[in-house]
Amino acid sequence: MTGVGVAALPSTPEAEDALMPRDRSPSAAPDEREPAVTTEDDSPYAVWQYKPTGDGHVPTSPINVVFPLASSDRGLADVMAVLDRVGWRSAPIEYVRYAWHREREEYELQQATAAEAFYGTVGRRHVRCWELEGAVSMQAHEDTAATPNHGIESYRRAQRRVEYLFDDAGWTVDGTVRFANEKSPDHDGHVTVIRP
């Protein structure tokens, strides 16, 4: 029965690692309007998501999509509404993760999450978000099947999917900024910038 469900999932261009909306290359030069980010104290954006350990917090996955919203009337709820409209589930089964909040100098629990499926038994695209200093930082990834735990199948495919969803919703997928957060299997440090 599970095999039938997997076969029934729609094929999308970004699943084949297609070009981003408007034919931009995934390795495009960073957007000159956005500064390169090397540490989390350099920018209002989070750079990593973290998991708590007995000794503090360790980075687990890179932030790969950002929404500079300070000069707009949009916020985290508007970002999440785009995913809600296409049927992504809020509050899916997931691990607890944090981001560094530079103004408070503390780790902050994920503020919003969404995924294509509640459990993700056969894999799913999944995001965690934080709104910090007028910007939303999103960690987007594609989970492996839960056997019994999820792993990361791809950052890039989930990043492309988010780009397409926001492009279709009328937002501006506006280039990339370079973060010092490269991570296997396929995140090269280019972070998508999406504007209202």
C-alpha positions, 0 to 999 in steps of 0.5 A: 500500500505504501508503494502505491502512495509513493507512486501517486505523488506528483512529479515536480520539476524541482525534484529533478534539481531544475533551475530556480524560478526565472531560470536562475542557476543554483550556483548564482552569484550572491545578491549584492543587496544582501551581505555575506553572512559568516557568523550569526552575530553578523546578521539578523538571520539565523545561520544554523538550526541547533539541537540541545545536548548535555553540553549546550547546543550543536548545529544540525542543519543550515538555514537555506531560505530567508525572508527580509520583511522589516520594510514590509507589513508581512511577517512569519504568519504570512510566510506560513500561510503560503505553505498552508494554502498548498496543504502543508501540515502545521505542527508535524511530528518532528524533533525540537530545534533552536536558532541563535537569537543574537539580540537576546543572546540565547537559543530560541525554540522553532517558532513555526513548522510545516511539512508535506505530511504529518508523519513523513513515513515515506519521506517529506519536505519539511521546514522550520522557521524563526522570525528574528529582527524583522526577517524570517529564517527558514530551514528547509529539507527533504526527510528520508523515510522514517526507519525508524528516524528521519535523516536528511535526503536533500536540502537543495530539493526542499529549497527549490520546492519552497522557491517554486511555492512562493514564486507561484504565490506572487512573492519575489524569489530574489537571488541568493546570499552566501552563508558560511553554512555548507553541509552535506548532502547538498547545501553549498551555502547559497541561501535563497532570498524571498521578498513579498 
